[in-house]
Amino acid sequence: MQLADPWWLALLLVVPLVVRALRRPTARAALRFPSLGILRTVAPRGAGQRRAVLLVLRVVAIVAAVLAMTRPQAGSAATKIHREGVDVMLAVDVSGSMLAEDFTGPSGRASRLQAVKSVVKEFVSARPEDRIGLVLFSARPYTQCPLTLDHGWLLQNLDRAEVGMIEDGTAIGSALASAVNRLRPSTAKSKFVVLLTDGENNAGKITPQTAAEAAAALGIKVYTVGAGTRGMAPYPTQDMFGNKVYRPMAVDIDETTLKQVAATTHARYFRATDTPTLHEIYAEIDRSEKTEFEAPEYLDYRELYPWLLWPALGFLLAEIGLAETRLRKLP
């Protein structure tokens, strides 16, 4: 709350003078009577006290009008001005192995992709001031969402990510190169990639190490995440009757390559073997890449004077109406 023209409050000093002037008796009677006894018997009781209402209405109208003239304003919303901070590209594996259900969700067993979607949503919501983009990859990379501050649109594109939308395979190097290329023209103070995969590089024309060296040359960190339990993972399939069954699938993550990629760009490699671990990994990356900055904040003010001006007018009209009807003074 604030007053745009507070100096109008000085008029409130005049209110006591107005009250005194209105309460002062007239110097000369308008009509003379030899005795007031007969008038008191026919006059309604408490008429004098009831006429005090007129004084109260007049004072309230004056005070409300003065307060309206000060133009009270209420701040309705805070708007932060975005400054160049951090640009982030998320590279998510959508190959067939991401259907393995060795993670958990709210309703029980969940696929790796379902768990990643849930965790990435939290990661994005924790960085409202950063531009974030999304690259999906399988046998080849596909930019699902370029760098944007419209995180609602980003999350809609994330929800549409499904296994099978790109031909099967795992092109880690090409995916990283695509994410780095999206960050290359960025002038942000800090830039990094979070690459999640559950397999080995077996597609694409660019090796992961080559893409990592390009990222390092551009000052882009690459955090790598290997998703999948150790050993065997339950992979959903159908039996001859169409029922959903699980068969064990070996988890083959090229941790050596992922560690080298992270080390080349001065970042870290993480291994997510379950949903809680995946949550903690993205939370730790979020904490590691926070850029402190102060952005100016502005308030959008809403004028409140009509809420005082109209009541002031109402009180004034009520005083005039009562003074000329029920509380009229005769003569």
Secondary structure, 3 states (H helix, E strand, C coil): CEECCHHHHHHHHHHHHHHHHHHCCCCCCCCCCCCCHHHHHHCCCCHHHHHHHHHHHHHHHHHHHHHHHCCEEEEEEEEECCCCCEEEEEEEECCHHHHCCCEEECCEEECHHHHHHHHHHHHHHCCCCCEEEEEEECCCEEEEEEEECCHHHHHHHHHCCCCCCCCCCCCHHHHHHHHHHHHCCCCCCEEEEEEEECCCCCCCCCCHHHHHHHHHHCCCEEEEEEECCCCEEEEEEECCCCCEEEEEEECCCCHHHHHHHHHHCCCCEEEECCHHHHHHHHHHHHHHCCCCCCCCEEEEEEECCHHHHHHHHHHHHHHHHHHCCCCCCCC
